[in-house]
Every structure is written in structure tokens, then in C-alpha cells.
Amino acid sequence: MTVKEVSTVLEELAPLGYAEDFDNVGLLVGNPNSEVTGVLVTLDTLESVIDEAIANRCNLIVSFHPIIFSGLKKITGRTYVERVVLKAIRNDIAIYSMHTALDNVPQGVNAKICEVLGIADSKILIPQKGTLKKLTTYVPLENVNSVKEALFEAGAGNIGKYSNCSFSIDGIGNYKAGSDANPSKGNVGELHYEKETQINVVFSKIHQSKIIKALLDSHPYEEVAYEISTLDNTDQNIGIGMVGTLNDSVNEIEFLEHVKKKMNASIVRHSELLGKQIKKVAVLGGSGAFAIEAAKSAGADVYITSDLKYHEFYKAENKIVIADIGHYETEQFTKNILVDYLTKKIPNFAVRLSESKTNPIKYL
């Protein structure tokens, strides 16, 4: 397999179009057409991880965190990022990053936290905005079904648990073909009227190029009239964080001890305990201060995340218990998700779980 082919498999799990705008995901280092000898999966790409890849003849590293986050103006080996990039290039090792693309899918980082902690019936905490779009186009009556089928095949018309969804309005379209046109209906230089159907379909933004191609390939007209708009509606299956419930209510101390044990956390920093039973739990892997209000609005009894500053604990306001268990700790199972997924998708290929310990934070 090539790097590009493995990337395609990864993007079936976590489409890059779902990553946050600030992020840097996808192939960061390497030639997409290189043949892959083996895949090493890691949370972070450090020099030790490059050495591990070399030792195991893996020339593709799949990393959760991007080693290149902002632009590099120089690559001299002065910083750890530059040294990693230089060593990867010297040894023909490609680096692919998942990060928030994997954060924002329902089977990603936060789903794994829910699984480990025994949180059931989980749903997205903050659905991502701008993921849903609508295509409106106009088709001659006899071509409506074939164009719809092509659009559905390309991924349009999926709404929640329903597929092949569309809305149609019949009307009359008109046009006059220019001297150099080749109209499928009507004659050059004559005003032509045609019974048409307006077709409206909703689709996910990650399928836009494929859907436009399907429309242009299936439509009988030489020039196809269409428009695409971004909807305010949110896709409830795409977004950051998750919230769900425990099978049985437990007291706060018991639950936090459970979290500490299951998440291998050295320490749990938390807001004031409220003397309440814990039943509804919100989680967000990585830095999650921005989602405190969302966790409260969701009615969560406790919110598990990381990287909280001193004053952010005040935002609990005696309505919720906020717990910071560490950035690495919330994302540590990410590489297991990827190894399990790749092993199932490409079972005859060498996929290894990195043994390098990349957590930069140590505790006494």
C-alpha cells in the first residue's frame, strides 16, 4: 500500500474535513506515493518515536498530535519539532496526523473515554457548526430519478437515521442557447421552455466535491445551474466532547477515584464537591475549558477534561463538579483506537503500537 492509500483508510474513520479550522491534520511529512513498509501509531511524534519506527522498519507514523502545528520558517534542528522533521525526512519516514478530525467523530477520542469509564447512551456535547450543506439544482422531468440516484450514491440525502432524502418542486425553466452552445434540449438562438424539477438535498461538507461531480456527470444539460448553501442546522453526530450516563449513580469521591484508576491518572484536580450523586457525565479529551458551559447546559453532574487554569474551576459555580485529570491521560487511548481500526481494515499489513512514553509531564 502507498501512504496515500493508508491515508484514505484513515479518513474513512476521521475525515479531515471535520477537523477544527485552527488545526493541522493529514500528511505533514513525506511523499503520498511512497510504498508503506509498516505503520507505527503514536500519540506524539518525538525523536524517540522516529528511532522506534526505524528499528521496526515502519516508514509511516500515524500520530494523534501534529508535530507541525504552525508554519516552520526554518528547519535547522534548533527545536525538537525541527529535529523530528529533519530525522523523518533523512530516513524517508512519512508522518500523518489525526488530531481534531478524530476528536470530532462519534467513534473517536471521547467515545473511547466513555467506554473506559462505563458511560452509556453517549451523544455529542458540542455539535460542530457548518458541517451540513444544501444543494439546490434544476433537472428536466425525465432525468429527475437518475440525477437523484447519482446524488444519493455520492453521499447526499442522509439525515440522521434516514437516507435518500430530498425535496422537489416542479416548475418551468427557460434559456436561450448561444451560437457556440450545444444544447441537449432546444435550438441555438431560440428561447426554450422546459418542464423541470427543483431538487433540494442535504449533505455533509466532506462530500461536497464528490456530490458536485456526480451532479455534473449525471445532469443532461451542457451548463448545470445549481447553488450550495451552508445550513445553521448542526449534525448531532459530529462535534467535540460527549455526554452520557452511568448505569448506577455513585457518590462524587467514589466516581473520581474510579476515573483516576481507569484513566491511569497520577492526580485529579477538581472543583468543590457538592455532595451530590453522579449520574450524568460529560467528557472532553485534551484542553476542554471552553466546554464547561456546554457541560453545565447538558445537565452533567461532572465534567472530565484537562488543562484547566486556576480561575476556570470557579466556573463550576456549585452546579457541576469539574475534574482535570491531565492532557495525556484523557488522550492516551487514542493510539489504541487507531491500531485496532487499522488492524481490522488492513489485517495483512504491519501495524504497530508505539512503546515510546511521550507524556511530557511528570509527577513526584
N, C-alpha and C positions, 0 to 999 in steps of 0.2 A: 504494500500500500504506500501511497505517497502522503506527504504531510497534508496536502490539500484534502485527500480522501478521508484521513483521520479527522481533520477539522470539520468536514461535512457531517461526520458521525456525531461529533461533539455538539454541533449546532442543532442537531435534531433534539438533543436534550435541553440545551440552553441557547436559543437563537440570540445572536449578537445584537439584534435589533431591540431586545428587551433590556440591554444594559443601560445604566444611567448616562446622561449626556456628559458628565464630568469624567467618566471612566475611560480606560484604555484597554480594550479587550481584543481577543483574536490573536493572530500570528504576529508576534512582536519582533522575533529574530528568526532568520532562516529563509530558505528557498521553499516555496509551497510545492514545487515539483520534485523535491528530493525524495528518494525512496526511504521509507522508515525501517530501521533495523530493530527498534524496540522503543517502548514508551515508558517513561518514568513519571509518576504522578506525585506531586508535592503541593504543600500549602504555599510555600515561598521558594523562590529560586535564588539560592545563595551559591557561593563558590564551592562549598562542600557538596551541594546538590549536583553541580556540574561535574565534579570529580566522581560522584556516585554514578552518574549517567555514563561517563567514560568507562568506568570499571565494569559496568554491566552492558556495554555496547548498546546503549539507548541513545539514539540521536534525535529524539523528540521529547521535550519536557513539557508536560501539561501541568500548569501551575494555577492555583486559585488566584493569588495576588499577582498583579502585573509588576514585573521587575522594572519596566519603564512606565512611569506614571505621567510625568510631564516631559516636555521636549528636552533632548540632550543636545547641547551646543558643541560639546567636546567629548571625545571618548579617549581619554589619556590614561585611564587606570587610577585616577586620583581618588575616586569614591568606590564604595562596594558595588554600586549599580554599574559603573563603567567597567569595573574588573570582571563582573559576571558577563556582561555583554561581550567584552573582548575575548574571554575564555570560551564562551559559546561559539563565537564566530571562528576562532582559531581551530576549534575541534568539530566544526560542521554540525553543531547541535542547534536545533530549532527550539524556540520557546513559544508556547501558546498559553494565553491567559483567559480564564473564565470570569472571575470576579462577579460583578453585579448582574451579569447575564444569568449566572447560576443562582444568585440571591433572589431574583425576581420570578422564578418559575416555581410552580406548586410542588415539584418533586426535588427541590434544591436544598439549600443550606438550612433554612428554617424548618422545613418538613423533617429533616434529619434530627434537629434538636427536639422537635415534638415527639418523634419516635423514641429517642433515647430517654426522654423524661416521662413517657407514658401519657402524653397529651392527645386526646382523641377529638374527632369531629373538627379538625382544624381548618381554618379558612384564612385567606389573605388579610393582613392587618391594614395595610395601606395600598389599595389597588392603584396601579400605575395609570396616570393620565396620558391621553394621546395615543393609546395603543389601538383604538378602534377607528376605522375609516369607512366611508361610504362611497361607493361607485354609482354614478348615475349615467346611463347611456341610452341610446335610441336605436331600435332594431326593426327592420321590416317584419311584418307579421309572420311570414313563413319561416323566418330564421330564428324566432324567439327561443324555441326549445333547444336548438343546437348551441346557441350562444350561452344560454343559461347553463347547460351541461358543461361547457368548457370552463365557465367561471367557477362553477362548483368544484370541478376537478382540480382547479388551481388553488382552491382553499377559500373561496368566497362563500358567504351564506351560512357560516357557522355561528350560532348564537347560543352560548351555554351548552345545554344538552341536546340542542337541535341543530340539524344540518339542512342544506338545500333550501335556505330561507331567502325569500325575495319578495318584492312588492312591485306590481306592474300597473301602468296606466296606458290605455290606448288613446291614440290621437293621430293627427295628420302632420307630417313633416314636409318641408318643401326646400328645394335648392335649384340652382342653375349651374350646370357644369361649364367650366371654362374651355377654351379652344384646345388646350393641351391635356384636358382631363380624359379619363377612360371610365365613365360611369357604368356601374353594374345595372342601374335602372335609369331610364330616361335618356334623353339625347343631348348632345353638346349644344349649348346656346339656347336651350329651351327650359323654361321654368317647369320643374317637375314636382308633383304632389304624390306623396307615398303614405299609405296607412302604416303607422309604426307603433311600436310599444315602447314606452319608457320603462326601463328595468332599473331597479334600485337594489343593491346588495351591500351588506356589511361585511368587512373583512379585517383581519389583523394586519397591522402595518408591516409585519415581517414578510407578508406575501405580496406586497404591492407590485413589485416588478414582474413577478410571475403572473399575476392577475391581469396586468396591462397587456402582457404578451399574449395571454390566452384570448383576451378580448380582440386584439388586433388580428390574430391568426384566424379567429372563428367568424368575425364580422364580414358580411359581404361587401360593404362599402369600401371604396378606394380611400376616402378620408372618413375616419370614425370620430364622431362627436361624443365626448364624454367629459365628466368632471369628477374630481375626487375631493372630498371634504373630510376634515378631522372631526370626530364626534366628541362631545363632552361626556358621553356615557363612558363608564370605566368597565374594563374587563375584570370581573371578580376573580379570575383565575391567574392573573398576572399582577405582581406587585411585591412589595417588601414587607417582611415580618409575617408572623402568623399568630392567630389566637384560637384557643380551643379549651377543652375542659378535661379535668381529671375524672377518672371513674368514681372515685370516692373523695369527699372533702377531707383535708388534713389541716392541722394547725400550722402556723407560719414557720415555727422553728423546725418542725418535722419536714416540711416541704423544702426549706432552704438547705437542710442537711442532705436531703435526697438529691437536690440539684448539685451540691458540692461533690457528692460521691459519684453520681452518674456522669458528670461533666469533668471529672478529674481536676477540679478547681483547687488551687492551693489556698485560696481565700475568697470569701464572698463579702463584698461591700454592699450594705443595704440601707435603705431609709428606715425611719422609725416603724417598728412593728405596731400593728393596730389591734391586735387581739382578736382577729377575725379568722374564720376558716378559709382555706384556699381551695377554690373550685375551678375558677376560670383563670387561665394563664395566657399571657402574651409573651412572645419571644421575638428577638431580632438579633441575628448573628452579626458581629462586628460592632462598629460605632453606632449606637442607637439612641442618643439623647434626643434627636429630632422627632422620635416617635412616642415620646412619653404621653403627650396629649391624646394621641390616637389610641394608646393602650387604655387610658382612662375613659375615653369616649366609648370604647368597646366593652366597658364594664368589667375589665380584668381585675382580679384581686391582687395579682402580682405581675411584674414585668421583668423579664430576664434579658439582659443585654450586656454591653461593655463600654469602656472608655468614657464614663461619666465624670464630669468635673464636680467640684465641691458644691457649688450653688445649684446644680441640676438636681441634686437629691431633694432640695426644697420643693421642687415641682410636684412631688408626691402629694403634698397638701392634705395629708391624712385621708386620702381617698384610695390609695393604692400603695403597695409595697414595691419599691424599685430595687432591683438587685443587679450589681455589676460583678460578673464572675471572671472577667478577663477577655481580651480580644481573641487571643489564640484559642482559649478554651471554648468559646462559642463557635469557632470555625474549624476546630480540629478534625471533625469527622467528614469534612468536605472531600478530602482525598479518598476516603473510603467509598463515598458516593461515586466518584469518577472511576475508580478501579473496578468496582462492581459493574458499573454501566458498560465500560469498555470491554471488560471480560465477556459479558453477555453478547454484546454487539459484534465483537471480532474475536471469537473464542480461540482461534488458531494463531493468535498474534501474541507476542511477548509484551505484557503489560505488568509493570512492577510498581509496588507501593514504596515510596521513598522512606528510608530508615533514618534520614537526617533529621535531627531535632532543630527546628527553625524558630522556636519561640524565643524572642529576644529578651523577654522579661524573666528575671529570676527572683526567688523569694528566700529570705533567711528562715 
